[in-house]
Amino acid sequence: MGPRGLLLNPAPDRRVASVTLDVCHLYRADAPALTAQLDAAAAEVVVRAQGDGAFAVRLTHPEGPQPLRLLRLASLTGGSPAEDGASGDRRQLSFAVSRVVFEYAD
């Protein structure tokens, strides 16, 4: 993903206990650094190393399980390979997500 990303909940009327992102690649960072919003609320973010450079990022609502329509992600790290002189790739990169798991409370 670039500096920002959006995820739509496939079941927006169900209460979400947490959302877990499996991060499989980072650009210019040792660990994922991000902020997230669950609709309008700032999410609590917990990053856990999985080994081999992979991480699990768990996002929860500060008031407990809530219905969720939209998840907004903002990376605090990243860059462009072209700007770094690494290649001609001009994309803005931060981290790659290999899987998203919505854990529903009901």
TIVO-2410 file (N, C-alpha, C; in nm, 3 decimals):
# residues 106
REC num residu      c1      c2      c3 atome chaine
REC   1      M   0.084  -0.117   0.000     N      A
REC   1      M   0.000   0.000   0.000    CA      A
REC   1      M   0.088   0.123   0.000     C      A
REC   2      G   0.033   0.234  -0.042     N      A
REC   2      G   0.102   0.361  -0.036    CA      A
REC   2      G   0.088   0.420   0.103     C      A
REC   3      P   0.094   0.551   0.116     N      A
REC   3      P   0.086   0.613   0.249    CA      A
REC   3      P  -0.051   0.596   0.317     C      A
REC   4      R  -0.156   0.573   0.238     N      A
REC   4      R  -0.290   0.558   0.295    CA      A
REC   4      R  -0.363   0.443   0.227     C      A
REC   5      G  -0.453   0.381   0.301     N      A
REC   5      G  -0.533   0.273   0.245    CA      A
REC   5      G  -0.671   0.271   0.307     C      A
REC   6      L  -0.766   0.212   0.235     N      A
REC   6      L  -0.904   0.198   0.282    CA      A
REC   6      L  -0.946   0.053   0.269     C      A
REC   7      L  -1.020   0.004   0.368     N      A
REC   7      L  -1.079  -0.129   0.363    CA      A
REC   7      L  -1.226  -0.119   0.398     C      A
REC   8      L  -1.309  -0.183   0.317     N      A
REC   8      L  -1.452  -0.190   0.346    CA      A
REC   8      L  -1.482  -0.321   0.417     C      A
REC   9      N  -1.561  -0.316   0.521     N      A
REC   9      N  -1.603  -0.435   0.593    CA      A
REC   9      N  -1.709  -0.506   0.508     C      A
REC  10      P  -1.690  -0.635   0.478     N      A
REC  10      P  -1.789  -0.706   0.396    CA      A
REC  10      P  -1.923  -0.728   0.467     C      A
REC  11      A  -1.928  -0.711   0.599     N      A
REC  11      A  -2.053  -0.726   0.676    CA      A
REC  11      A  -2.067  -0.604   0.768     C      A
REC  12      P  -2.098  -0.487   0.715     N      A
REC  12      P  -2.094  -0.363   0.794    CA      A
REC  12      P  -2.194  -0.355   0.909     C      A
REC  13      D  -2.296  -0.438   0.910     N      A
REC  13      D  -2.394  -0.433   1.019    CA      A
REC  13      D  -2.354  -0.519   1.139     C      A
REC  14      R  -2.253  -0.603   1.122     N      A
REC  14      R  -2.208  -0.688   1.231    CA      A
REC  14      R  -2.106  -0.614   1.317     C      A
REC  15      R  -2.109  -0.642   1.448     N      A
REC  15      R  -2.013  -0.579   1.540    CA      A
REC  15      R  -1.875  -0.643   1.521     C      A
REC  16      V  -1.775  -0.560   1.502     N      A
REC  16      V  -1.639  -0.607   1.480    CA      A
REC  16      V  -1.563  -0.601   1.612     C      A
REC  17      A  -1.508  -0.716   1.654     N      A
REC  17      A  -1.427  -0.721   1.776    CA      A
REC  17      A  -1.285  -0.674   1.746     C      A
REC  18      S  -1.232  -0.712   1.629     N      A
REC  18      S  -1.098  -0.669   1.589    CA      A
REC  18      S  -1.080  -0.692   1.440     C      A
REC  19      V  -0.979  -0.627   1.387     N      A
REC  19      V  -0.934  -0.651   1.250    CA      A
REC  19      V  -0.785  -0.680   1.260     C      A
REC  20      T  -0.742  -0.789   1.196     N      A
REC  20      T  -0.600  -0.824   1.196    CA      A
REC  20      T  -0.547  -0.818   1.054     C      A
REC  21      L  -0.436  -0.746   1.038     N      A
REC  21      L  -0.367  -0.736   0.910    CA      A
REC  21      L  -0.240  -0.819   0.919     C      A
REC  22      D  -0.220  -0.910   0.825     N      A
REC  22      D  -0.093  -0.981   0.815    CA      A
REC  22      D  -0.004  -0.901   0.720     C      A
REC  23      V   0.104  -0.847   0.774     N      A
REC  23      V   0.197  -0.765   0.697    CA      A
REC  23      V   0.314  -0.853   0.656     C      A
REC  24      C   0.339  -0.860   0.523     N      A
REC  24      C   0.442  -0.951   0.473    CA      A
REC  24      C   0.565  -0.878   0.418     C      A
REC  25      H   0.558  -0.746   0.402     N      A
REC  25      H   0.673  -0.672   0.351    CA      A
REC  25      H   0.666  -0.528   0.398     C      A
REC  26      L   0.782  -0.472   0.432     N      A
REC  26      L   0.792  -0.333   0.476    CA      A
REC  26      L   0.888  -0.259   0.385     C      A
REC  27      Y   0.862  -0.132   0.361     N      A
REC  27      Y   0.955  -0.049   0.285    CA      A
REC  27      Y   1.014   0.055   0.380     C      A
REC  28      R   1.145   0.055   0.393     N      A
REC  28      R   1.220   0.149   0.478    CA      A
REC  28      R   1.173   0.151   0.623     C      A
REC  29      A   1.146   0.035   0.679     N      A
REC  29      A   1.104   0.028   0.820    CA      A
REC  29      A   1.139  -0.108   0.877     C      A
REC  30      D   1.162  -0.112   1.007     N      A
REC  30      D   1.189  -0.238   1.076    CA      A
REC  30      D   1.062  -0.304   1.127     C      A
REC  31      A   0.957  -0.224   1.143     N      A
REC  31      A   0.827  -0.273   1.190    CA      A
REC  31      A   0.720  -0.179   1.138     C      A
REC  32      P   0.597  -0.229   1.122     N      A
REC  32      P   0.489  -0.141   1.076    CA      A
REC  32      P   0.466  -0.028   1.176     C      A
REC  33      A   0.452   0.091   1.124     N      A
REC  33      A   0.416   0.208   1.205    CA      A
REC  33      A   0.297   0.272   1.136     C      A
REC  34      L   0.182   0.269   1.200     N      A
REC  34      L   0.061   0.319   1.135    CA      A
REC  34      L  -0.040   0.369   1.235     C      A
REC  35      T  -0.130   0.447   1.185     N      A
REC  35      T  -0.250   0.484   1.259    CA      A
REC  35      T  -0.368   0.428   1.181     C      A
REC  36      A  -0.479   0.407   1.252     N      A
REC  36      A  -0.598   0.352   1.187    CA      A
REC  36      A  -0.722   0.412   1.248     C      A
REC  37      Q  -0.824   0.425   1.164     N      A
REC  37      Q  -0.954   0.471   1.210    CA      A
REC  37      Q  -1.058   0.366   1.174     C      A
REC  38      L  -1.139   0.331   1.270     N      A
REC  38      L  -1.253   0.241   1.250    CA      A
REC  38      L  -1.374   0.332   1.241     C      A
REC  39      D  -1.421   0.357   1.120     N      A
REC  39      D  -1.516   0.463   1.090    CA      A
REC  39      D  -1.455   0.593   1.144     C      A
REC  40      A  -1.516   0.659   1.243     N      A
REC  40      A  -1.463   0.787   1.291    CA      A
REC  40      A  -1.373   0.774   1.414     C      A
REC  41      A  -1.363   0.656   1.473     N      A
REC  41      A  -1.288   0.637   1.598    CA      A
REC  41      A  -1.143   0.595   1.570     C      A
REC  42      A  -1.051   0.652   1.645     N      A
REC  42      A  -0.911   0.611   1.636    CA      A
REC  42      A  -0.897   0.469   1.692     C      A
REC  43      A  -0.837   0.382   1.615     N      A
REC  43      A  -0.822   0.242   1.657    CA      A
REC  43      A  -0.703   0.226   1.750     C      A
REC  44      E  -0.715   0.128   1.839     N      A
REC  44      E  -0.600   0.085   1.918    CA      A
REC  44      E  -0.521  -0.011   1.830     C      A
REC  45      V  -0.391   0.012   1.817     N      A
REC  45      V  -0.305  -0.064   1.726    CA      A
REC  45      V  -0.202  -0.142   1.807     C      A
REC  46      V  -0.198  -0.274   1.785     N      A
REC  46      V  -0.098  -0.360   1.849    CA      A
REC  46      V  -0.024  -0.434   1.737     C      A
REC  47      V   0.109  -0.419   1.735     N      A
REC  47      V   0.193  -0.485   1.634    CA      A
REC  47      V   0.269  -0.598   1.700     C      A
REC  48      R   0.264  -0.717   1.638     N      A
REC  48      R   0.332  -0.833   1.692    CA      A
REC  48      R   0.416  -0.897   1.581     C      A
REC  49      A   0.545  -0.918   1.608     N      A
REC  49      A   0.634  -0.983   1.511    CA      A
REC  49      A   0.595  -1.129   1.496     C      A
REC  50      Q   0.595  -1.179   1.373     N      A
REC  50      Q   0.562  -1.318   1.345    CA      A
REC  50      Q   0.685  -1.399   1.305     C      A
REC  51      G   0.799  -1.333   1.286     N      A
REC  51      G   0.920  -1.400   1.239    CA      A
REC  51      G   0.937  -1.384   1.089     C      A
REC  52      D   1.059  -1.398   1.042     N      A
REC  52      D   1.092  -1.386   0.899    CA      A
REC  52      D   1.044  -1.253   0.838     C      A
REC  53      G   1.042  -1.147   0.916     N      A
REC  53      G   1.003  -1.015   0.866    CA      A
REC  53      G   0.854  -0.993   0.854     C      A
REC  54      A   0.773  -1.086   0.900     N      A
REC  54      A   0.627  -1.072   0.894    CA      A
REC  54      A   0.575  -1.019   1.028     C      A
REC  55      F   0.460  -0.954   1.022     N      A
REC  55      F   0.398  -0.896   1.141    CA      A
REC  55      F   0.247  -0.916   1.136     C      A
REC  56      A   0.186  -0.924   1.254     N      A
REC  56      A   0.041  -0.920   1.268    CA      A
REC  56      A   0.008  -0.786   1.334     C      A
REC  57      V  -0.081  -0.711   1.271     N      A
REC  57      V  -0.125  -0.582   1.326    CA      A
REC  57      V  -0.272  -0.598   1.363     C      A
REC  58      R  -0.301  -0.586   1.493     N      A
REC  58      R  -0.438  -0.603   1.543    CA      A
REC  58      R  -0.497  -0.466   1.576     C      A
REC  59      L  -0.613  -0.440   1.520     N      A
REC  59      L  -0.682  -0.312   1.539    CA      A
REC  59      L  -0.813  -0.336   1.613     C      A
REC  60      T  -0.837  -0.258   1.718     N      A
REC  60      T  -0.961  -0.270   1.794    CA      A
REC  60      T  -1.020  -0.132   1.818     C      A
REC  61      H  -1.150  -0.130   1.837     N      A
REC  61      H  -1.221  -0.005   1.869    CA      A
REC  61      H  -1.200   0.023   2.018     C      A
REC  62      P  -1.175   0.148   2.056     N      A
REC  62      P  -1.151   0.178   2.198    CA      A
REC  62      P  -1.271   0.153   2.289     C      A
REC  63      E  -1.391   0.146   2.232     N      A
REC  63      E  -1.512   0.123   2.313    CA      A
REC  63      E  -1.563  -0.020   2.301     C      A
REC  64      G  -1.481  -0.110   2.249     N      A
REC  64      G  -1.524  -0.249   2.234    CA      A
REC  64      G  -1.587  -0.273   2.098     C      A
REC  65      P  -1.643  -0.394   2.079     N      A
REC  65      P  -1.701  -0.429   1.949    CA      A
REC  65      P  -1.808  -0.329   1.904     C      A
REC  66      Q  -1.798  -0.288   1.778     N      A
REC  66      Q  -1.888  -0.191   1.717    CA      A
REC  66      Q  -1.915  -0.230   1.572     C      A
REC  67      P  -2.031  -0.194   1.518     N      A
REC  67      P  -2.049  -0.209   1.374    CA      A
REC  67      P  -1.943  -0.123   1.304     C      A
REC  68      L  -1.897  -0.168   1.189     N      A
REC  68      L  -1.789  -0.099   1.119    CA      A
REC  68      L  -1.815  -0.103   0.970     C      A
REC  69      R  -1.809   0.013   0.908     N      A
REC  69      R  -1.825   0.021   0.763    CA      A
REC  69      R  -1.690   0.034   0.694     C      A
REC  70      L  -1.604   0.127   0.745     N      A
REC  70      L  -1.482   0.162   0.675    CA      A
REC  70      L  -1.363   0.167   0.770     C      A
REC  71      L  -1.254   0.107   0.728     N      A
REC  71      L  -1.127   0.111   0.801    CA      A
REC  71      L  -1.030   0.196   0.720     C      A
REC  72      R  -0.975   0.299   0.783     N      A
REC  72      R  -0.877   0.385   0.719    CA      A
REC  72      R  -0.740   0.359   0.781     C      A
REC  73      L  -0.640   0.340   0.697     N      A
REC  73      L  -0.504   0.316   0.742    CA      A
REC  73      L  -0.414   0.430   0.694     C      A
REC  74      A  -0.320   0.471   0.778     N      A
REC  74      A  -0.220   0.571   0.740    CA      A
REC  74      A  -0.085   0.523   0.790     C      A
REC  75      S   0.008   0.502   0.697     N      A
REC  75      S   0.142   0.458   0.733    CA      A
REC  75      S   0.225   0.578   0.776     C      A
REC  76      L   0.306   0.559   0.879     N      A
REC  76      L   0.394   0.665   0.928    CA      A
REC  76      L   0.534   0.652   0.870     C      A
REC  77      T   0.557   0.548   0.788     N      A
REC  77      T   0.687   0.528   0.724    CA      A
REC  77      T   0.664   0.495   0.578     C      A
REC  78      G   0.769   0.497   0.500     N      A
REC  78      G   0.760   0.459   0.359    CA      A
REC  78      G   0.846   0.548   0.273     C      A
REC  79      G   0.830   0.534   0.144     N      A
REC  79      G   0.906   0.613   0.050    CA      A
REC  79      G   0.889   0.562  -0.092     C      A
REC  80      S   0.970   0.615  -0.182     N      A
REC  80      S   0.964   0.578  -0.322    CA      A
REC  80      S   1.099   0.525  -0.366     C      A
REC  81      P   1.103   0.408  -0.431     N      A
REC  81      P   1.230   0.357  -0.481    CA      A
REC  81      P   1.299   0.454  -0.577     C      A
REC  82      A   1.222   0.526  -0.657     N      A
REC  82      A   1.281   0.623  -0.750    CA      A
REC  82      A   1.348   0.737  -0.674     C      A
REC  83      E   1.282   0.788  -0.571     N      A
REC  83      E   1.340   0.898  -0.492    CA      A
REC  83      E   1.461   0.851  -0.412     C      A
REC  84      D   1.463   0.721  -0.377     N      A
REC  84      D   1.575   0.665  -0.302    CA      A
REC  84      D   1.691   0.625  -0.392     C      A
REC  85      G   1.671   0.632  -0.524     N      A
REC  85      G   1.776   0.593  -0.617    CA      A
REC  85      G   1.790   0.443  -0.633     C      A
REC  86      A   1.693   0.366  -0.585     N      A
REC  86      A   1.700   0.220  -0.592    CA      A
REC  86      A   1.652   0.165  -0.726     C      A
REC  87      S   1.560   0.237  -0.791     N      A
REC  87      S   1.506   0.194  -0.921    CA      A
REC  87      S   1.426   0.309  -0.981     C      A
REC  88      G   1.365   0.284  -1.095     N      A
REC  88      G   1.280   0.384  -1.158    CA      A
REC  88      G   1.137   0.379  -1.111     C      A
REC  89      D   1.108   0.292  -1.015     N      A
REC  89      D   0.972   0.275  -0.962    CA      A
REC  89      D   0.933   0.399  -0.883     C      A
REC  90      R   0.832   0.472  -0.931     N      A
REC  90      R   0.790   0.599  -0.867    CA      A
REC  90      R   0.678   0.583  -0.765     C      A
REC  91      R   0.632   0.459  -0.744     N      A
REC  91      R   0.524   0.438  -0.646    CA      A
REC  91      R   0.569   0.478  -0.506     C      A
REC  92      Q   0.474   0.525  -0.426     N      A
REC  92      Q   0.497   0.548  -0.284    CA      A
REC  92      Q   0.461   0.418  -0.213     C      A
REC  93      L   0.559   0.360  -0.142     N      A
REC  93      L   0.539   0.230  -0.077    CA      A
REC  93      L   0.553   0.244   0.074     C      A
REC  94      S   0.483   0.159   0.146     N      A
REC  94      S   0.497   0.156   0.292    CA      A
REC  94      S   0.504   0.011   0.340     C      A
REC  95      F   0.391  -0.063   0.332     N      A
REC  95      F   0.393  -0.204   0.371    CA      A
REC  95      F   0.293  -0.279   0.284     C      A
REC  96      A   0.313  -0.410   0.275     N      A
REC  96      A   0.224  -0.497   0.198    CA      A
REC  96      A   0.145  -0.584   0.295     C      A
REC  97      V   0.016  -0.593   0.271     N      A
REC  97      V  -0.074  -0.674   0.352    CA      A
REC  97      V  -0.110  -0.799   0.273     C      A
REC  98      S  -0.084  -0.916   0.330     N      A
REC  98      S  -0.114  -1.041   0.260    CA      A
REC  98      S  -0.251  -1.100   0.297     C      A
REC  99      R  -0.305  -1.055   0.411     N      A
REC  99      R  -0.435  -1.108   0.455    CA      A
REC  99      R  -0.499  -1.010   0.552     C      A
REC 100      V  -0.632  -1.000   0.546     N      A
REC 100      V  -0.711  -0.919   0.640    CA      A
REC 100      V  -0.817  -1.010   0.700     C      A
REC 101      V  -0.826  -1.010   0.834     N      A
REC 101      V  -0.925  -1.092   0.903    CA      A
REC 101      V  -1.012  -1.002   0.990     C      A
REC 102      F  -1.142  -1.001   0.961     N      A
REC 102      F  -1.239  -0.932   1.046    CA      A
REC 102      F  -1.292  -1.034   1.146     C      A
REC 103      E  -1.273  -1.006   1.275     N      A
REC 103      E  -1.327  -1.093   1.379    CA      A
REC 103      E  -1.455  -1.029   1.431     C      A
REC 104      Y  -1.566  -1.099   1.412     N      A
REC 104      Y  -1.696  -1.045   1.451    CA      A
REC 104      Y  -1.733  -1.090   1.592     C      A
REC 105      A  -1.800  -1.003   1.665     N      A
REC 105      A  -1.838  -1.032   1.803    CA      A
REC 105      A  -1.964  -1.114   1.811     C      A
REC 106      D  -2.042  -1.118   1.705     N      A
REC 106      D  -2.167  -1.194   1.709    CA      A
REC 106      D  -2.176  -1.293   1.595     C      A
***
